[in-house]
Amino acid sequence: MVWHDVPSSSPAYRARHTLEILVGALLSQTQGSAKISLPLPRT
């Protein structure tokens, strides 16, 4: 991911935010298009 000490253009926190949105969409779909509040609870 990092080559020749160049900083990442995709930090991990951005990936977590994207994943949280995708999981929220899936939860909403499984609950009949229910509104899902973000951020999701951490376990």
N, CA, C and O atoms as a MOPAC input file, in Angstrom:
PM7 MOZYME 1SCF
protein

 N      0.82900 1    -1.18800 1     0.00000 1
 C      0.00000 1     0.00000 1     0.00000 1
 C      0.87400 1     1.25300 1     0.00000 1
 O      0.60700 1     2.19800 1    -0.74100 1
 N      1.88900 1     1.25900 1     0.80800 1
 C      2.76400 1     2.42400 1     0.85100 1
 C      4.05900 1     2.03500 1     0.15200 1
 O      4.69700 1     1.03700 1     0.48700 1
 N      4.42100 1     2.83800 1    -0.81200 1
 C      5.60000 1     2.53300 1    -1.61300 1
 C      6.56200 1     3.69900 1    -1.53200 1
 O      6.18800 1     4.83100 1    -1.84100 1
 N      7.77200 1     3.45100 1    -1.12900 1
 C      8.80800 1     4.47200 1    -1.00100 1
 C      8.39300 1     5.58800 1    -0.03500 1
 O      8.59500 1     6.76900 1    -0.31900 1
 N      7.81800 1     5.20900 1     1.09400 1
 C      7.42300 1     6.15100 1     2.15500 1
 C      6.43900 1     7.22100 1     1.70500 1
 O      6.42700 1     8.31900 1     2.26100 1
 N      5.62700 1     6.92200 1     0.72100 1
 C      4.58000 1     7.83700 1     0.27200 1
 C      3.33500 1     7.57700 1     1.11900 1
 O      2.95200 1     6.41900 1     1.28000 1
 N      2.68900 1     8.61100 1     1.66600 1
 C      1.49500 1     8.38200 1     2.48600 1
 C      0.35000 1     7.79000 1     1.66400 1
 O      0.24800 1     8.01100 1     0.45700 1
 N     -0.49800 1     7.03900 1     2.34500 1
 C     -1.63400 1     6.39600 1     1.69700 1
 C     -2.64900 1     7.42700 1     1.23100 1
 O     -2.89800 1     8.41700 1     1.92000 1
 N     -3.22800 1     7.20000 1     0.07300 1
 C     -4.28400 1     8.08800 1    -0.40900 1
 C     -5.65400 1     7.62000 1     0.07800 1
 O     -6.65300 1     8.31200 1    -0.12300 1
 N     -5.70700 1     6.45600 1     0.71400 1
 C     -6.96000 1     5.90200 1     1.23700 1
 C     -6.75700 1     5.46600 1     2.68500 1
 O     -6.54700 1     4.28100 1     2.94600 1
 N     -6.81500 1     6.40200 1     3.62600 1
 C     -6.59600 1     6.03200 1     5.02600 1
 C     -7.67800 1     5.07500 1     5.52600 1
 O     -8.79400 1     5.04600 1     5.00600 1
 N     -7.32700 1     4.30300 1     6.53400 1
 C     -8.22900 1     3.27700 1     7.07200 1
 C     -9.54700 1     3.86600 1     7.57700 1
 O    -10.59300 1     3.23400 1     7.42900 1
 N     -9.51800 1     5.06000 1     8.16700 1
 C    -10.76100 1     5.62000 1     8.69900 1
 C    -11.78000 1     5.88300 1     7.58400 1
 O    -12.98300 1     5.77500 1     7.81900 1
 N    -11.32400 1     6.22200 1     6.39200 1
 C    -12.25700 1     6.42900 1     5.26900 1
 C    -12.87400 1     5.10600 1     4.84300 1
 O    -14.05000 1     5.05500 1     4.48400 1
 N    -12.09800 1     4.05000 1     4.88000 1
 C    -12.62200 1     2.72500 1     4.55400 1
 C    -13.66800 1     2.30400 1     5.57700 1
 O    -14.69500 1     1.73300 1     5.21000 1
 N    -13.42100 1     2.58000 1     6.86000 1
 C    -14.40100 1     2.24200 1     7.90800 1
 C    -15.69800 1     3.01700 1     7.71300 1
 O    -16.77900 1     2.45900 1     7.89600 1
 N    -15.61000 1     4.29100 1     7.34700 1
 C    -16.82000 1     5.08900 1     7.10800 1
 C    -17.61500 1     4.51200 1     5.94400 1
 O    -18.83900 1     4.40100 1     6.01900 1
 N    -16.92600 1     4.14800 1     4.87300 1
 C    -17.58900 1     3.56700 1     3.70600 1
 C    -18.25600 1     2.25300 1     4.06800 1
 O    -19.39900 1     2.00600 1     3.68100 1
 N    -17.55000 1     1.40700 1     4.80900 1
 C    -18.10900 1     0.12000 1     5.22300 1
 C    -19.32500 1     0.31900 1     6.11600 1
 O    -20.30100 1    -0.42300 1     6.00600 1
 N    -19.27900 1     1.30300 1     6.99200 1
 C    -20.40800 1     1.57900 1     7.87900 1
 C    -21.65000 1     1.97800 1     7.07300 1
 O    -22.75700 1     1.55500 1     7.40300 1
 N    -21.48100 1     2.77000 1     6.04300 1
 C    -22.61200 1     3.16300 1     5.19300 1
 C    -23.18400 1     1.94700 1     4.47700 1
 O    -24.40200 1     1.78700 1     4.39400 1
 N    -22.30500 1     1.08800 1     3.95900 1
 C    -22.77900 1    -0.12200 1     3.26700 1
 C    -23.52000 1    -1.05600 1     4.21900 1
 O    -24.56900 1    -1.59500 1     3.86700 1
 N    -22.98600 1    -1.25000 1     5.41300 1
 C    -23.65400 1    -2.10600 1     6.40600 1
 C    -24.99000 1    -1.48900 1     6.80200 1
 O    -25.97600 1    -2.21000 1     6.95700 1
 N    -25.04100 1    -0.18100 1     6.96700 1
 C    -26.30300 1     0.49000 1     7.28800 1
 C    -27.33700 1     0.29000 1     6.20200 1
 O    -28.51500 1     0.09500 1     6.50200 1
 N    -26.92300 1     0.33500 1     4.95000 1
 C    -27.86000 1     0.09900 1     3.84400 1
 C    -28.39100 1    -1.33000 1     3.87900 1
 O    -29.57800 1    -1.55500 1     3.64600 1
 N    -27.52800 1    -2.28800 1     4.16600 1
 C    -27.97000 1    -3.67600 1     4.25600 1
 C    -28.91300 1    -3.89200 1     5.43400 1
 O    -29.90400 1    -4.61100 1     5.31100 1
 N    -28.61000 1    -3.27400 1     6.57400 1
 C    -29.50100 1    -3.37900 1     7.73500 1
 C    -30.86800 1    -2.78800 1     7.41600 1
 O    -31.89800 1    -3.37000 1     7.75800 1
 N    -30.87500 1    -1.64400 1     6.76800 1
 C    -32.13000 1    -1.00600 1     6.39100 1
 C    -32.95200 1    -1.91600 1     5.48600 1
 O    -34.16300 1    -2.05400 1     5.66300 1
 N    -32.29100 1    -2.52900 1     4.52700 1
 C    -32.97700 1    -3.41500 1     3.59700 1
 C    -33.57400 1    -4.62300 1     4.30700 1
 O    -34.69900 1    -5.02400 1     4.00900 1
 N    -32.82600 1    -5.20700 1     5.24700 1
 C    -33.33000 1    -6.39100 1     5.95500 1
 C    -34.48200 1    -6.04500 1     6.88600 1
 O    -35.26100 1    -6.92000 1     7.26400 1
 N    -34.59300 1    -4.76700 1     7.26000 1
 C    -35.66400 1    -4.33600 1     8.16200 1
 C    -36.78100 1    -3.62800 1     7.41100 1
 O    -37.50400 1    -2.81300 1     7.98500 1
 N    -36.92000 1    -3.93700 1     6.13500 1
 C    -38.01600 1    -3.37200 1     5.35400 1
 C    -37.85300 1    -1.89400 1     5.06400 1
 O    -38.82700 1    -1.14600 1     5.15000 1
 N    -36.67500 1    -1.45600 1     4.73000 1
 C    -36.35800 1    -0.05500 1     4.42200 1
 C    -36.51200 1     0.86100 1     5.63000 1
 O    -36.90000 1     2.02100 1     5.49600 1
 N    -36.20400 1     0.33000 1     6.81000 1
 C    -36.27600 1     1.12300 1     8.03900 1
 C    -35.13900 1     2.13700 1     8.06900 1
 O    -34.07300 1     1.91200 1     7.49800 1
 N    -35.38200 1     3.24900 1     8.73700 1
 C    -34.35200 1     4.26800 1     8.90400 1
 C    -33.28300 1     3.73700 1     9.86700 1
 O    -33.60500 1     3.21900 1    10.93600 1
 N    -32.03800 1     3.86800 1     9.48500 1
 C    -30.91400 1     3.42100 1    10.30600 1
 C    -30.10900 1     4.65100 1    10.70800 1
 O    -29.72700 1     5.45800 1     9.86000 1
 N    -29.85800 1     4.78600 1    11.99400 1
 C    -29.07100 1     5.91900 1    12.50200 1
 C    -27.59000 1     5.58600 1    12.45000 1
 O    -27.15300 1     4.53600 1    12.92000 1
 N    -26.83100 1     6.50300 1    11.86700 1
 C    -25.38200 1     6.36900 1    11.85500 1
 C    -24.80600 1     7.38100 1    12.82100 1
 O    -25.39600 1     8.44900 1    12.98400 1
 N    -23.70000 1     7.11000 1    13.46300 1
 C    -22.87200 1     5.93000 1    13.34700 1
 C    -23.51900 1     4.72800 1    14.02200 1
 O    -24.28500 1     4.86200 1    14.97600 1
 N    -23.19100 1     3.55800 1    13.50100 1
 C    -23.68200 1     2.31000 1    14.07200 1
 C    -23.00300 1     2.07100 1    15.41400 1
 O    -21.86900 1     2.50200 1    15.62300 1
 N    -23.69400 1     1.38400 1    16.32700 1
 C    -23.06200 1     1.10600 1    17.63500 1
 C    -21.85200 1     0.19000 1    17.46700 1
 O    -21.87600 1    -0.73900 1    16.66000 1
 N    -20.82300 1     0.45100 1    18.21400 1
 C    -19.60000 1    -0.36900 1    18.18900 1
 C    -19.74100 1    -1.48300 1    19.23000 1
 O    -20.22600 1    -1.26800 1    20.34100 1
 N    -19.30100 1    -2.67700 1    18.83100 1
 C    -19.35000 1    -3.80400 1    19.78500 1
 C    -17.99400 1    -4.40400 1    19.97800 1
 O    -17.84300 1    -5.35800 1    20.74100 1

